[in-house]
Amino acid sequence: MRAPLLPTRRLTLMGGLALTTAACASSPGRATLRSPADLWTFDRLDEIGGHAVKAEGGPRLTDSPWGQAASFDGVDDALFIENHPLAGASRFTFEALFRPDGGAHEQRWFHLQETPPPDAGPDWPGTRFLFEIRVFGEQWCLDAFTKGPGYNHTLIFPDKLHPVGAWAHVAQTFDGATYRSYVNGRLEGEAPLAFKPQGPGASSIGCRFNRVNYFNGAVRAAAFSRSALTPDQFVLPLP
């Protein structure tokens, strides 16, 4: 009996070409099915990934190699979405296409936050995923982070620097045992992690959820998969 095809979602990337996460043929040694992903394309500012958006400051649209992207000024521009796309995931891949344009040393540009329970006290861990950068003049390094009950880990490597003003693909993954981060398909680092799935919540793009550490640059797209993909399986294109 043939296995059913996975659900397909589409993301227009360049020149009308659509990316799909349906089942696909594969070469030896590769999985025969690519995990379905939630795809958020930042080519509008009122709705992203089927979710309503609250915009603050003055984010605008700008060009990218794949179409329109959301641009942030590093001062007060931000987007807020009432959805945590990786809620409930025990394994994950969190990808994004973005362009950092320099500025402040610490910038938190993608934040997935679990909503605190009504009885949350001072010991509630502030369960979340983050993509941040640290800027060193004309270069930056990635800071990937996740935190929850019993786990708290940062993957940051200041010796692995990348140029500002250039588009980059970043990813963080968890396969059930190991947490990894990537830039442009290359492994930045890894560590064991006692991860536990996160609950429903919300997301901010362009700043930390409490409106600090604003981002100067642009974001084209993000993809959220409920499995740990390898670079040859990433949903978003590598620049």
N, C-alpha and C positions, 0 to 999 in steps of 0.2 A: 504494500500500500504506500502510495506517495504521501510524504509529509505535507500538511497544509502550508501554504505560503504565510509568512508573517505579515502583519498589518503593514501597510505602506503609508508613509508620510512624505511629502515633497517639499523641497526648498529650492527656489530659483536662485542660481548662483551667478552665472555669467552668460550673457548673450542668449538668454532664454533656455539654456541648458538646465535641466532639473536634476537634482540629486535625490536619490531614493534609498530607503533603508529596507527594501524588500529582500526576499531571498535572492541569492545571486550565485552564479557559477564561481568556482574557486579553483586555485591551483593546489597541488598536493601540499599538505601541511597547514592549510588554512581552513578555518571553519567554513562550513557550507552555507550557514545562515548568518547574516548580520543582524545584530540586535536592533529591534525597533527603537526609535529615539523620539523624544519630544524636541521639536526644532523651533527656536525663537529667532525670527529675522527682524532686525532693527531697521526696517525700511519705512516705518511710520511711527508716530509718537502717541497715537491714541489707543492702539490695540496691538499686542504682540503675543504670538503663540495662542491666539484665541482668548486672551485675557485683557481686560481693561487696564489702561495705564494711567497713573497719576504723574504728570510731569511737573517738576518744580524748577525754578530758575528759568533758563531759556535754552534748553537743549534744542538742537536743530538737526536737519538732515544734511549729510555731506556725501561726496562720492567715495566709493571704494572700488577695488578691482572687480567686485562681484555685484555691484549695484549700490543702492543707497545704504547709508549707515547712520547711526545716531552719534552726534558729536557733543562733547561736554567741555566746558570751559575751565574746569579746575577750581571754580569759585563757589558756585551754588547750583549748578546744573545736576539734575538727577531724575531718574525714573523709578517709580514704585509699582509693584505688581503684587496682587493678593494671591500668590500661588508659590508654593515650594515644590519645584518640579522633581526633586529627588526624595520627597517624603515617602517613607516606607521601603526604600531600596536597601537591600542588604549588600549588594555589589553595585558599582556604578562607574560611569565615565562622564565627566563634566568637561566639555570642550568649549572654546570660544575663539573667535577671530576678532582681534582688536589692534588698535594702533595707538601706542602711548606717545605723547608729544612733549615729554619732559615736564619740568615744573617742580612741585614740591617733592621732597624726598620720599614720603610715605603716602601712597594713594591706594585706597580700597575701592576697586571699581566693579566688583560683582560679589553680592552678599546674599546668600540664601539663609533664612532665619526661621527656626521653628518658633511657633507662637507659644509663649510661656503658659503653662496651665494656670487656672484661676487661683490655685493655692500655692503658686511658686513662691518660695522663700529666698533668703539670701544665698542658699547653697545651690539654687538652680544653675546648671552649668552654662546657660546661654548657648544652646545647641545650634550649630551653624556650619556652613561651608563658606569659604572665602577664596577669591582671587584678589591678590594685592600685587603691587610692584614697589620696589625701592629704586629711586632714581639717583644716579651718580653722574651728574653733568649731562653728557650726551649718550649715556647708556643706562640700562635698567636691568634688574634681575627680578625673577618671578618669586612670589611668595604664595604658595598654596597652603591652605589651612583647613582643618576640620576639628570640631570639638563637640563633645556630648558626654553623657553619663559614662564615666570610666575611661574616656579617651580625650586626648588633647595633643595634637601634633601639627607642627609647622615643617614644611619642606621649602627651605630657602637656601640658596647657594650664591653668595655675593661674588664668588670667583667666576660665575658663569653669566657673563654680561651680553646684552643685545642692544642694537642701536635704536635710539628714539627716532620717531618719524617714519618707521617702517612697519608694515603690517606683519602680524605674527599669529600663529596658531598655538594655543596653550591648552593643556589638558591635565586633569588629575583623575586617577583611577584607583579602585580598590577591588581586589579579586577574591576577597574572603580572608586574606591573610596579610597582604602587603599593599601599602599605600605608595603611589608613585606620582611623579609630576614630569611633564614633558613640555618642551618648547620646540615648535616646528618639527615635531615627530621624533625628537631626540630626547632620550631619558636624561632628566636633570638629577634625580635622586630618588631614593626609596627608603622605606622603613616599615617594620612590622606595626600593625595597628589592631587594637581590640575594638573595632568599630561596631556600633549598634545603629540600626536604622533610626532616622529622624522622623519627627511627626510633621503634620501639616503646618504651614506657615506662609511666609511672604518673601519677596525678593526686592533688593534695591540694586540699581545699576547706575554707576557714576559717583557713588559715595557709600560710606558705611551706613547701616540702617538707622543709626542715631544722628545722621547728617553731619559727619565729620570726615576728614581724609578724602576730599573731593578729587575726582579724576580729570586729568587734562588729556583728551584724546578722543578716540572714536571706537565704537563697537559695532561690528557688522552682524554677527550671529552667535548663537549659543546652541549646543546640542546636549541632551541629557539622556543617557542610556542606562538601563538597569542591568548592566553586565560590564566587566572590565575588558575594554577593547584594547587591542594592540595597535601601534601606529598605522599598520597597513589596513586596519579596519575602521579608522576614525571616520566619522560621519562628515565633518567639515573638511574642506580642502586645505592642504598645506601650501602656504605662499611660495 
